[in-house]
Amino acid sequence: MKVPRGRLDKSRVVTDPRDTLADVLDRELTGYAVFESQETLLLDGEGRGLITFTDGVPVLVYHTGTDRGGPPALADLAIPGPYHVSIYALDAANLESAHEAADLRVPPGMPAERLGGDPALADSTRRAASDERLRTTDSDESSAEGGATEQSAVEAFLDDAEKIEAIKQQARSEAHERAQQWEF
Amino acid sequence: MVEVFAVASGKGGTGKTTSTVALGMALADRYDVTVVDADTGMANLLFHAGLSDAETTLHDVLADDAPVEAATYDRFGLTVVPCGTSLDGFRDANPDRLRDVVATLAEETDIILLDSPPALDSRTAVLPIVLADRIVVVLQPTIPAISDGLKVQEYATTYDTDVAGLLFNKVRASESIERVSEKTERYFDGPTLASVPESERAREARRAGRPLLAHAPECEAATAYRAAAEALTVQNGAADDAADRFRSAVIPESL
């Protein structure tokens, strides 16, 4: 997907993508955020996720590592942090043509549900979304209350045995390292 | 006879404290249960158990200013060891003394539930998992909660602590929890003990400073917690060695 380069607004390491989503919603930012996991191990070296926003509400999601967009890209991004996140601001007009890519769209509350694991933030995001957004995503967001699409992403995540083994493996080596550091 | 469970989740907001108290009350039908707020940096068990004005707490015990007995309270059929919420209390507390606290409590009870911090980023956060015999992992059916739960399990098993089971919490009606829990179980060393529905009663109970099982014992969520307690097979260790076991709890040599 092509998005014009925006004005760098923030660049930092976050442990929980929820914080970024909450911050962007709070500031009603229009632009995009690039998430880069610090755990390249889990992303085959080069995975970056991009989420665009209009007035703080997520519109598109794309993942460079898997070249997938929309809800599947959220599943690609949903791995333990920390992430390096860069937020860029753009005028709404500059995002118009990118936002025509219907196959990359996600329902407004979905990133908060899936990346942030925060149903309350998802609810606030839906409240902030325009009526038009809610109407157009109604069909695939039976996830207004959780819902079928939402669960299929959790199930898709659970079907990815390789990714889960990588998460477990990483946790085990962290636990070993820290046992020494913490002098257990 | 005693078995120590750490009730743990990698992520905050899963309803871990509500679950700890509810499991404790449900288990108290069959066992003598002690519940300890081991989340010493962000204590909130006291608010769930109507102990917000408790004078002596685990902080005082960990600071060596009070014996454990002074910080235990009988509430709702449980022995409750609340923790204080002040920063000073946290600063003065020596988390290593938790070993002795657990060892002392182990002499007098059947089951100890440690309400553990929702993090793995410090020695203090991980210590309850190290001390426990087994963990109960509290999950929501979301990708972040499940992946954090997996991390908790791997830390626990690395430190020789087993997995007693999973508790899905705050499950919404529309979520296909059976399929999710079945798939989740493939990656965990324990079974799903129960799926607890999202509950307005639980929020009310929290606001009222009462445990869910006292506030709305017949609600669906309370029933699910009782099912979880029923599904938990308690493996009590011998009473005699309990104290020694926890005082000497260390990471296995194989590390």
Interface residues (C-beta under 8 A of the other chain):
Chain A: D16 R18 A75 A78 I79 P80 E113 R114 L115 G116 G117 D118 P119 S142 E145 G146 G147 A148 E150 Q151 A153 V154 E155 F157 L158 D159 A161 I164 I167 K168 A171 R172 E174 A175 H176 R178 A179 Q180 W182 E183 F184
Chain B: K11 G13 L120 R123 V126 V130 Q140 P141 T142 I143 P144 A145 I146 S147 D148 L150 K151 Q153 E154 Y155 T158 Y159 K170 R172 A173 S174 E175 S176 R179 V180 K183 T184 R186 Y187 V250 I251 L255
